[in-house]
Amino acid sequence: MADELLRERYVRVLEGIDQACRAAGRFRSEVRLVAVSKLHPYALVGEAAGLGQTDFGESYVQEALQKRQDLAADPALASLAQNIRWHMIGHVQSRKAALVAGAFCLVHSLDSRKLADALEKALARPDAGQKGRQGVLLEVNVGQEPQKAGVMCEDLAPLADHVREHCPHLEIQGLMCLPPVFDAGDAARPYFSRLRELRDGLRAHLGLPLPELSMGMSGDFAAAVAEGATLVRIGTDIFGQRPARG
């Protein structure tokens, strides 16, 4: 049985997303919850999966892969683990691309040609097996902050063109952002609006559907839903405060 506090938090988050969709005049099926499980033990992932959660977001490659192994090896959780869709939401160093390629249903943080090429190389290797195409989101630095990850807005289309022309194993499915304000509710809304505008422009440029907008976290997901988010990344409101990284 799942921990009652976890259950209460999870239900509260789902209700909050329901309310945000109603307020925005959107169908609930248009928004998916990615439960951010980074730094939390695999047992909590299993408990959340037992409540019906299927999408989980991780930021650290080795931790994510170990967590997957631990879930699969736990007799009580192995069947639930089979239904989990893993998302890589953190920054990926190009030297770790081979670990990421094909291991996640969606990589939210593609922000450079170097990383795109490294993912492509890993997927194109003869020993890569039947990994197929890797779904990716282009991470955009909507606040134009030089110290943060993400492609600058003016470099978005050139990066997308590079992926389309040189990385046949990568499938661009949309955009992701981290606004410069954190857990600030409506203060983040202009940045979410900007990401949607960039997505719409890139959709016309590429002639691709680009259905996904990954934006919004615990403190601002309602504003993100109002601006068109299809993936909201929520961790603390489900799992509680994260333990310190060891």
C-alpha positions as CSV (number, residue, x, y, z in Angstrom):
1,M,0.0,0.0,0.0
2,A,1.3,3.4,-0.9
3,D,2.3,5.8,1.8
4,E,-0.8,7.8,2.7
5,L,1.1,11.1,2.7
6,L,2.4,10.4,-0.8
7,R,-1.2,9.4,-1.9
8,E,-2.6,12.7,-0.5
9,R,0.1,14.7,-2.2
10,Y,-0.4,12.9,-5.5
11,V,-4.1,13.3,-5.5
12,R,-3.8,17.0,-4.7
13,V,-1.4,17.5,-7.6
14,L,-3.8,15.8,-10.0
15,E,-6.7,17.9,-8.7
16,G,-4.6,21.0,-9.3
17,I,-3.9,20.0,-12.9
18,D,-7.6,19.3,-13.4
19,Q,-8.5,22.7,-12.1
20,A,-5.8,24.4,-14.2
21,C,-7.1,22.7,-17.3
22,R,-10.7,23.7,-16.6
23,A,-9.6,27.3,-16.0
24,A,-7.7,27.3,-19.3
25,G,-10.6,25.7,-21.2
26,R,-8.5,22.7,-22.1
27,F,-9.1,19.0,-22.1
28,R,-7.4,17.2,-19.2
29,S,-6.0,14.6,-21.7
30,E,-3.9,17.4,-23.2
31,V,-1.6,17.7,-20.2
32,R,0.6,14.9,-18.8
33,L,2.2,14.9,-15.4
34,V,5.9,14.1,-15.3
35,A,6.6,13.2,-11.7
36,V,10.2,14.4,-11.0
37,S,11.7,11.6,-8.9
38,K,15.4,12.7,-9.0
39,L,17.2,12.0,-5.7
40,H,14.3,10.1,-4.3
41,P,14.6,6.4,-3.6
42,Y,13.3,3.9,-6.2
43,A,10.7,2.6,-3.6
44,L,8.9,6.0,-3.8
45,V,8.8,5.7,-7.6
46,G,7.3,2.3,-7.2
47,E,4.6,3.7,-4.8
48,A,3.7,6.5,-7.2
49,A,3.6,4.0,-10.0
50,G,1.2,1.9,-7.9
51,L,-1.1,4.9,-7.7
52,G,-1.2,5.0,-11.5
53,Q,1.6,7.4,-12.4
54,T,3.5,6.4,-15.5
55,D,5.8,9.3,-16.5
56,F,8.8,10.0,-14.3
57,G,11.5,12.6,-14.7
58,E,15.2,12.2,-13.8
59,S,18.1,14.6,-14.0
60,Y,21.1,12.4,-13.4
61,V,21.9,9.7,-15.8
62,Q,23.6,7.1,-13.6
63,E,21.0,7.6,-10.9
64,A,18.2,7.1,-13.3
65,L,19.7,3.9,-14.8
66,Q,20.4,2.5,-11.3
67,K,16.8,3.3,-10.2
68,R,15.5,1.5,-13.2
69,Q,17.6,-1.6,-12.4
70,D,16.5,-1.5,-8.7
71,L,12.8,-1.4,-9.6
72,A,13.2,-4.2,-12.1
73,A,15.0,-6.4,-9.5
74,D,12.4,-5.8,-6.8
75,P,9.8,-8.6,-7.0
76,A,7.1,-6.3,-5.5
77,L,7.7,-3.6,-8.1
78,A,9.0,-5.3,-11.2
79,S,5.6,-5.5,-12.9
80,L,4.9,-1.8,-12.2
81,A,8.3,-0.9,-13.6
82,Q,7.5,-2.3,-17.0
83,N,4.8,0.4,-17.5
84,I,7.0,3.4,-16.5
85,R,8.0,6.0,-19.1
86,W,11.3,7.6,-18.2
87,H,12.1,11.2,-19.1
88,M,15.5,12.8,-19.0
89,I,14.8,16.4,-17.9
90,G,18.3,17.4,-16.7
91,H,21.3,18.8,-18.6
92,V,23.1,16.0,-20.5
93,Q,26.8,16.2,-21.0
94,S,27.8,15.0,-24.5
95,R,30.2,12.5,-23.0
96,K,27.2,10.7,-21.4
97,A,25.1,10.7,-24.6
98,A,25.7,7.0,-25.2
99,L,24.1,6.2,-21.8
100,V,21.1,8.4,-22.6
101,A,20.4,7.5,-26.2
102,G,17.5,5.1,-26.4
103,A,17.2,4.8,-22.6
104,F,14.5,7.4,-22.2
105,C,11.2,7.9,-23.9
106,L,11.9,11.6,-24.2
107,V,15.0,13.8,-23.6
108,H,13.8,17.2,-22.6
109,S,17.1,19.0,-22.7
110,L,18.7,19.0,-26.1
111,D,20.4,22.4,-26.4
112,S,23.4,22.1,-28.6
113,R,24.7,20.6,-31.9
114,K,27.4,18.8,-29.9
115,L,24.9,16.9,-27.8
116,A,22.7,16.2,-30.9
117,D,25.7,14.8,-32.7
118,A,26.7,12.7,-29.7
119,L,23.2,11.2,-29.4
120,E,23.1,10.6,-33.1
121,K,26.4,8.8,-33.1
122,A,25.3,6.6,-30.2
123,L,22.1,5.7,-31.9
124,A,23.7,5.0,-35.3
125,R,26.3,2.6,-34.0
126,P,26.0,-0.9,-35.4
127,D,25.8,-2.4,-31.9
128,A,23.0,0.0,-30.8
129,G,20.4,-2.6,-31.6
130,Q,16.8,-1.7,-32.3
131,K,16.6,1.5,-30.4
132,G,14.8,3.3,-33.1
133,R,14.4,7.1,-33.0
134,Q,15.0,9.1,-29.9
135,G,12.3,11.6,-29.0
136,V,13.8,15.0,-28.0
137,L,12.7,18.4,-26.9
138,L,14.9,21.5,-27.6
139,E,15.6,23.3,-24.4
140,V,15.3,27.1,-24.9
141,N,16.8,29.7,-22.7
142,V,13.8,31.9,-22.7
143,G,15.2,34.3,-20.2
144,Q,18.4,34.8,-22.3
145,E,20.5,34.1,-19.2
146,P,24.1,33.4,-20.2
147,Q,24.8,31.3,-17.1
148,K,21.9,28.8,-17.8
149,A,21.6,25.8,-20.1
150,G,19.3,26.0,-23.1
151,V,19.7,27.3,-26.7
152,M,19.3,31.1,-27.1
153,C,16.1,32.0,-28.9
154,E,17.9,33.3,-32.0
155,D,19.8,30.0,-32.3
156,L,16.7,27.8,-32.0
157,A,15.9,27.4,-35.7
158,P,19.6,26.7,-36.7
159,L,19.8,24.0,-34.1
160,A,16.5,22.5,-35.2
161,D,17.8,22.6,-38.8
162,H,21.0,20.8,-37.8
163,V,19.0,18.0,-36.0
164,R,16.7,17.6,-39.0
165,E,19.5,17.5,-41.6
166,H,22.2,15.6,-39.7
167,C,20.6,13.5,-37.0
168,P,18.1,11.1,-38.6
169,H,17.8,9.1,-35.4
170,L,16.5,12.1,-33.4
171,E,12.8,13.1,-33.5
172,I,12.1,16.7,-32.4
173,Q,8.8,16.6,-30.6
174,G,8.7,20.1,-29.2
175,L,10.3,22.6,-26.8
176,M,11.2,22.8,-23.1
177,C,12.1,25.7,-20.8
178,L,13.1,26.7,-17.3
179,P,12.0,30.3,-16.7
180,P,14.3,32.7,-14.9
181,V,11.8,33.0,-12.1
182,F,11.4,30.0,-9.8
183,D,8.1,28.9,-8.3
184,A,6.7,32.4,-9.0
185,G,3.3,31.5,-10.3
186,D,2.0,34.0,-12.9
187,A,5.3,35.8,-12.9
188,A,6.5,33.0,-15.1
189,R,3.6,33.2,-17.5
190,P,5.3,35.6,-20.1
191,Y,8.1,33.1,-20.4
192,F,5.7,30.3,-21.0
193,S,3.9,32.4,-23.6
194,R,7.3,33.1,-25.3
195,L,8.1,29.3,-25.5
196,R,4.7,28.7,-27.1
197,E,5.3,31.4,-29.7
198,L,8.7,30.0,-30.4
199,R,7.2,26.5,-30.9
200,D,4.6,27.9,-33.2
201,G,7.2,29.6,-35.3
202,L,9.4,26.6,-35.4
203,R,6.5,24.4,-36.3
204,A,5.9,26.6,-39.4
205,H,9.6,26.7,-40.2
206,L,10.1,22.9,-40.0
207,G,6.7,21.8,-41.2
208,L,6.5,19.4,-38.2
209,P,3.7,19.1,-35.6
210,L,5.9,19.6,-32.5
211,P,3.1,18.7,-30.2
212,E,5.0,18.9,-26.9
213,L,5.6,21.9,-24.6
214,S,7.4,20.9,-21.4
215,M,7.1,23.8,-19.0
216,G,5.7,24.4,-15.5
217,M,6.7,23.0,-12.1
218,S,5.2,22.9,-8.6
219,G,4.9,26.6,-8.2
220,D,3.8,27.7,-11.6
221,F,2.2,24.8,-13.5
222,A,-1.2,26.5,-13.6
223,A,0.3,29.4,-15.6
224,A,2.1,26.9,-17.9
225,V,-1.1,25.0,-18.6
226,A,-2.8,28.3,-19.4
227,E,-0.1,29.0,-22.0
228,G,-0.3,25.5,-23.6
229,A,1.9,23.2,-21.6
230,T,1.5,19.5,-22.5
231,L,4.0,18.2,-20.0
232,V,4.3,19.6,-16.5
233,R,7.3,18.6,-14.3
234,I,6.3,18.3,-10.6
235,G,8.4,16.7,-7.9
236,T,8.3,18.3,-4.5
237,D,4.6,18.5,-4.3
238,I,4.4,14.8,-4.8
239,F,7.5,13.3,-3.1
240,G,8.3,16.1,-0.6
241,Q,11.6,17.8,-0.2
242,R,14.5,16.2,-2.0
243,P,17.3,14.7,0.0
244,A,20.8,16.2,-0.6
245,R,22.7,14.8,-3.5
246,G,25.3,12.4,-2.2
